[in-house]
Amino acid sequence: MSKIFDALRKAERSGRKQGGQGNKRFRSPKKSADMKKDIFLQGLDEDFRRSLLTLRNSVDSEMRDKGSRVIMFTSALPGEGKTTIAVFLARMMAANEMEKILLVDCAVRNPQIHRFFGISNKKGILDYLSGEVKLSDIINTIDEGMLDVVTAGVGRDGNISQSLFRSDRMEAYIGEAAENYDYVLIDTSSILNAPETSILGSRTDGIILVVQAGRTKREVIKRAVMSINKQGGKFIGSVLNRKKYYIPEFIYKRV
């Protein structure tokens, strides 16, 4: 998968203002798909919109022949933009009304997905894994049923979170989600700051690493990739985020 440039920009400033299980390969009538997609994309920065489309195409190409499509988003360090990318990619995938998407917040150290959608974080994946709630209690249906969101839920001690993500219940949840959704996108904590992220990555079909241009050092990125590989995770690509143009952008497009 090629690296995607300029992945955030205005989206991070506007993203937080926006705000059930399906059947595998679920399809619904496409009568309003184009209109719905246009409305969703209308408020996005043009560069971010194009980057999302490129990322979407790259993900589709990479996962085309996979039996399941569970993708984890992570970063080497906090604050590199992985949550924003995961949220907007999920919404773009759901906007065409042809695929059923599940977005899960496993960034338990600093969960943010509920803020993007303006939904409660009182019950989430951690509460389900602890056996405190049923699966139906944690599913939030967004965008007329094409996008389901599961928040992180009530915070736990780091050691408890690790054991929950390592549990058979988590493995069963991922397997069930893969059977019932076209894509499962999982947001996680930065991999070098949260040991549970590597554990979770080993249970997904692919991992995308988000890197902030000009901030994250190459040695740190290598450590993050090594951590993914050590646990048996499948690294499928990276997103180079917030790349700055030092000459006018239109010149880059001509050379």
C-alpha positions as CSV (number, residue, x, y, z in Angstrom):
1,M,0.0,0.0,0.0
2,S,1.4,3.4,-0.9
3,K,1.8,6.1,1.7
4,I,-1.0,8.7,1.8
5,F,0.0,12.3,2.2
6,D,-1.9,15.2,3.8
7,A,-4.3,13.0,5.7
8,L,-5.8,15.5,8.1
9,R,-5.6,19.3,7.8
10,K,-9.0,20.9,8.3
11,A,-10.7,17.6,9.3
12,E,-9.1,17.6,12.8
13,R,-10.6,21.0,13.4
14,S,-14.0,20.1,12.2
15,G,-14.2,16.4,13.0
16,R,-15.3,16.7,16.6
17,K,-18.1,19.0,15.7
18,Q,-19.8,16.2,13.6
19,G,-21.5,14.2,15.4
20,G,-26.8,-3.7,15.6
21,Q,-25.2,-5.9,13.9
22,G,-25.6,-6.4,10.1
23,N,-25.3,-9.3,7.8
24,K,-22.1,-10.1,6.1
25,R,-21.8,-8.5,2.7
26,F,-25.0,-6.6,3.6
27,R,-26.5,-4.6,0.8
28,S,-29.2,-2.0,0.9
29,P,-30.9,-0.1,-2.0
30,K,-28.6,2.5,-3.4
31,K,-31.2,5.0,-4.3
32,S,-29.7,7.8,-2.2
33,A,-26.1,6.7,-2.0
34,D,-24.6,9.3,-4.2
35,M,-26.5,12.1,-2.6
36,K,-25.6,10.9,0.9
37,K,-21.9,10.6,-0.1
38,D,-21.9,14.1,-1.5
39,I,-23.4,15.6,1.7
40,F,-20.8,13.9,3.8
41,L,-17.9,14.9,1.7
42,Q,-19.1,18.5,1.1
43,G,-17.7,19.9,4.3
44,L,-14.3,18.2,4.0
45,D,-11.1,19.9,2.9
46,E,-10.5,18.9,-0.7
47,D,-7.0,17.5,0.0
48,F,-8.3,15.5,2.9
49,R,-11.1,14.2,0.8
50,R,-8.8,13.0,-1.9
51,S,-6.5,11.4,0.6
52,L,-9.4,9.5,2.1
53,L,-10.4,8.2,-1.3
54,T,-6.9,7.2,-2.0
55,L,-6.6,5.4,1.3
56,R,-10.0,3.8,0.8
57,N,-8.9,2.4,-2.6
58,S,-5.6,1.2,-1.2
59,V,-7.3,-0.6,1.7
60,D,-9.8,-2.2,-0.7
61,S,-6.9,-3.4,-2.9
62,E,-5.0,-4.8,0.0
63,M,-7.9,-6.6,1.5
64,R,-9.7,-7.7,-1.7
65,D,-8.9,-11.4,-1.3
66,K,-9.1,-11.6,2.5
67,G,-11.8,-13.8,4.1
68,S,-12.3,-11.2,6.8
69,R,-11.4,-7.5,6.9
70,V,-10.5,-6.4,10.4
71,I,-8.1,-3.4,10.3
72,M,-6.3,-1.8,13.2
73,F,-5.2,1.8,13.2
74,T,-2.3,2.8,15.5
75,S,0.6,5.1,15.7
76,A,4.1,5.1,17.3
77,L,3.3,8.0,19.6
78,P,0.1,9.8,20.8
79,G,-1.4,12.7,18.8
80,E,-0.4,11.6,15.3
81,G,-4.0,11.7,14.0
82,K,-5.0,8.0,13.8
83,T,-8.4,8.4,15.4
84,T,-9.4,11.2,12.9
85,I,-8.4,9.1,10.0
86,A,-10.2,6.0,11.3
87,V,-13.4,7.9,12.0
88,F,-13.5,9.6,8.6
89,L,-12.6,6.5,6.7
90,A,-15.3,4.6,8.4
91,R,-17.9,7.3,7.5
92,M,-16.7,7.4,3.9
93,M,-17.0,3.6,3.6
94,A,-20.5,3.7,5.1
95,A,-21.6,6.6,3.0
96,N,-22.0,4.6,-0.2
97,E,-24.7,2.4,1.4
98,M,-23.2,-0.7,-0.1
99,E,-21.1,-1.9,2.9
100,K,-21.8,-2.4,6.5
101,I,-19.0,-0.9,8.7
102,L,-18.1,-1.4,12.3
103,L,-15.9,1.2,14.1
104,V,-14.5,0.1,17.5
105,D,-12.7,2.3,20.0
106,C,-10.0,0.3,21.7
107,A,-7.8,3.3,22.4
108,V,-8.7,2.8,26.1
109,R,-5.9,5.1,27.4
110,N,-7.5,8.1,25.8
111,P,-10.8,7.2,24.0
112,Q,-12.0,9.9,21.6
113,I,-14.4,8.3,19.1
114,H,-17.5,9.0,21.2
115,R,-16.7,12.7,21.0
116,F,-16.7,12.7,17.2
117,F,-20.3,11.2,17.1
118,G,-21.6,12.9,20.2
119,I,-22.6,9.6,21.8
120,S,-22.2,8.2,25.4
121,N,-19.0,6.4,26.4
122,K,-20.6,5.0,29.6
123,K,-20.8,1.4,28.1
124,G,-18.3,0.1,25.6
125,I,-16.0,-2.7,24.6
126,L,-14.3,-2.9,28.0
127,D,-17.6,-3.4,29.7
128,Y,-18.6,-6.1,27.3
129,L,-15.3,-7.9,27.7
130,S,-15.7,-7.8,31.4
131,G,-19.1,-9.5,31.1
132,E,-21.0,-6.5,32.5
133,V,-23.2,-5.8,29.5
134,K,-24.6,-7.6,26.5
135,L,-23.3,-7.0,22.9
136,S,-26.5,-5.2,21.9
137,D,-25.9,-2.7,24.8
138,I,-22.7,-1.3,23.3
139,I,-23.7,-0.9,19.6
140,N,-24.5,2.7,18.5
141,T,-26.0,2.8,15.0
142,I,-24.9,5.8,12.9
143,D,-25.7,7.1,9.4
144,E,-29.0,5.3,9.0
145,G,-27.7,1.9,9.9
146,M,-24.7,1.5,7.6
147,L,-22.2,2.4,10.3
148,D,-22.1,0.9,13.8
149,V,-19.9,2.4,16.5
150,V,-18.6,0.7,19.7
151,T,-17.0,3.1,22.2
152,A,-14.3,2.2,24.6
153,G,-16.4,2.3,27.8
154,V,-15.4,2.8,31.4
155,G,-11.6,3.0,31.9
156,R,-9.7,0.1,33.5
157,D,-6.3,-0.3,34.9
158,G,-3.7,-1.0,32.1
159,N,-3.0,-4.5,33.3
160,I,-6.8,-5.3,33.3
161,S,-7.1,-3.9,29.8
162,Q,-4.3,-6.2,28.6
163,S,-5.9,-9.3,30.0
164,L,-9.3,-8.3,28.5
165,F,-7.8,-7.9,25.0
166,R,-5.9,-11.2,25.4
167,S,-9.1,-13.0,26.5
168,D,-11.0,-15.6,24.5
169,R,-14.0,-13.3,24.7
170,M,-12.1,-10.7,22.7
171,E,-11.1,-13.3,20.1
172,A,-14.6,-14.4,19.8
173,Y,-15.9,-10.8,19.5
174,I,-13.5,-10.0,16.6
175,G,-14.5,-13.2,14.9
176,E,-18.2,-12.5,15.2
177,A,-17.7,-8.9,14.0
178,A,-15.7,-10.1,11.0
179,E,-18.6,-12.4,10.0
180,N,-21.2,-9.7,10.3
181,Y,-19.6,-6.6,8.8
182,D,-17.8,-5.9,5.5
183,Y,-15.1,-4.0,7.3
184,V,-14.2,-3.7,11.0
185,L,-12.0,-0.7,11.8
186,I,-10.3,-0.6,15.2
187,D,-8.8,2.5,16.7
188,T,-6.1,1.8,19.3
189,S,-3.6,3.5,21.6
190,S,-0.2,4.3,20.3
191,I,1.8,1.1,20.1
192,L,4.9,2.2,22.0
193,N,2.8,3.5,24.9
194,A,0.3,0.7,25.3
195,P,1.3,-3.0,25.4
196,E,-2.3,-4.1,24.8
197,T,-2.1,-2.6,21.3
198,S,0.4,-5.2,20.1
199,I,-1.8,-7.9,21.6
200,L,-4.8,-6.6,19.7
201,G,-2.9,-6.2,16.5
202,S,-2.0,-9.9,16.4
203,R,-5.8,-10.7,16.1
204,T,-6.5,-8.4,13.2
205,D,-6.1,-8.9,9.5
206,G,-4.0,-5.8,8.9
207,I,-2.4,-2.9,10.7
208,I,-2.1,0.7,9.4
209,L,0.5,2.9,11.1
210,V,-0.2,6.6,11.1
211,V,2.9,8.8,11.2
212,Q,3.1,12.5,11.7
213,A,5.5,14.1,9.2
214,G,8.3,16.1,10.7
215,R,7.6,14.9,14.2
216,T,8.1,11.2,14.6
217,K,11.7,10.1,14.2
218,R,12.7,7.2,11.9
219,E,14.1,5.2,14.8
220,V,10.8,5.5,16.7
221,I,8.9,4.3,13.6
222,K,11.2,1.3,13.3
223,R,10.5,0.4,16.9
224,A,6.8,0.6,16.3
225,V,7.0,-1.7,13.2
226,M,9.3,-4.1,15.1
227,S,6.7,-4.2,17.9
228,I,4.0,-5.1,15.4
229,N,6.1,-7.8,13.8
230,K,7.2,-9.3,17.1
231,Q,3.6,-10.0,18.1
232,G,2.8,-11.5,14.7
233,G,0.8,-8.5,13.5
234,K,0.3,-7.9,9.8
235,F,1.6,-4.5,8.8
236,I,-0.2,-3.5,5.5
237,G,0.7,0.2,5.1
238,S,1.3,3.6,6.6
239,V,-0.3,7.1,6.5
240,L,2.1,10.0,6.4
241,N,0.1,12.7,8.1
242,R,0.3,16.5,8.2
243,K,3.0,16.8,5.5
244,K,3.9,20.5,5.0
245,Y,4.4,22.0,1.6
246,Y,7.3,24.4,1.5
247,I,6.5,25.7,-2.0
248,P,2.9,26.2,-3.3
249,E,1.1,22.9,-3.5
250,F,0.0,23.3,-7.1
251,I,3.7,23.3,-8.2
252,Y,4.0,19.8,-6.8
253,K,1.1,18.7,-8.9
254,R,3.0,19.8,-12.0
255,V,6.3,18.0,-11.4
